[in-house]
Amino acid sequence: MTTKNLNEDVVALSDLHHECLTKAQDYEVEMKSRGEELTTIATAKKAIQETTSGAEGLSYGLNQVSFLQHSQEHGFQVIRFLRGVAQQQHLPALAQLTVRIDSAIRSGDDAFTKVKGLIQDMIETLEKEAEEDATEKAYCDKELAETYAKKDAKTTEIKKLSTKIDQMTSRSAQLKTEIAELEKGLSLLAKSQAEMDKIRLEEKEEYTRAKAEMEAGIKGMQLALKVLRDYYAKDKSHSADEGGGAGIIGLLEVVESDFSKGLIEMTSTEEAAQAAYDQETKDNEIERVTKEQDIKYKTEESTGLDKATAEATSDKSGVQEELDAVLEYLKAIEERCIAKAEPYAERVRRREAELNGLREALNILENETSFLQQKRQTLRGPK
């Protein structure tokens, strides 16, 4: 801004220097012409004074020249005033106006009206610019505020969607990991159950075979005991050997008892093994069903999360497109409303300085016009 002001000052200084040189030349010509003019006017004045009354002279003679000179001097006073405001406030437009006013004053034809017209036109132009600038400022303030609000809203929405997507993605990955662990557990459980089934089947087959052999052995013992008992009971001739027969029978009875006990132990062991197998199989079944249900629910949840993630990702893409459009519009509105060489406040200050200077100059001219009109009426007297 300082560089711009400096450049404007340099241009104004160049214009002023050129203007001063021109005026100096004009002044020399004017002074030469003015000398000739004064000589001529003195001759005319002497002739008028000798041939006309004082009243005529005051009303229609040399006083008119006095009025013209007086008005020119006040016109130059207005120029000096406006030029001072232009230089002090760095107002190139006002400096250019002083050149036009100077030209209008030097023309001599209805100078006051021309100068007032120039000043009034400049005032109207500045007031129109001020109104347009204020309208533009209100528009910019409104659009910038609304666009910033939309940008913040869309940015916040994207952040929320991103957080939601991250959470759902993380949860879905966790569920899939848990599902994989459950499926692995089911596989191990099925393998374990298959091994249990195989062992139980082998144990049962072994028990069935051993039971049959044990039962056959018991029946054999019982048959042998019956044969021996029956024999010794019928044949009394072997009574002498009764002690030996009793020993054999006793031994067989011990064997039969051992076989019976063995069968009972085998049966008990089989029943315990079967009961343990049944319980473990039941527990495995409960665990299997539980894991399968967990897999089902977790799969449904993971699938739902993946679907929701896809929808949220699509929503995020839509919001991102909206945000991109808002950012593009914001860039354009900022270039229009913010990226200006001269801020709004500075434009208002400069325009107010110009308007104040122009109004003051117009006031000077209006007061001078009123003064001259009153003086003319005084000099001319009542009609």
Buried (B, 14 or more C-beta within 10 A) or exposed (E): EEEEEEEBBEEBEEBBEEBEEEEEEEEEEEEEEEEEEEEEEEEEBEEBEEEEEEEEBBBEBBBEEEBEEBBBEBBBBBBEBBBEBBBEBBBEEBBBBBBBBBEBBEEEEEBBEBBBEBBEEBBEEBEEEBEEBEEEBEEBEEBBEEBBEBBEBBBEBBEEBEEBBEEBBEBBEEBBEBBEEBEEBBEEBEEEBEEBEEEBEEBBEEBEEBBEEBEEBBEBBBEBBEEBEEEBEEEEEEEEEEEEBEEEBEEBEEBBEBBBEBBEEBBEEBEEBBEEBEEBBEEBEEBBEEBEEBBEEBBEBBEEBBEBBEEBBEBBEEBBEBBEEBBEBBEEBBEBBEEEEEEBEEBBEBBEBBBEBBEBBBEBBEEBBEEBEEBEEEBEEEE
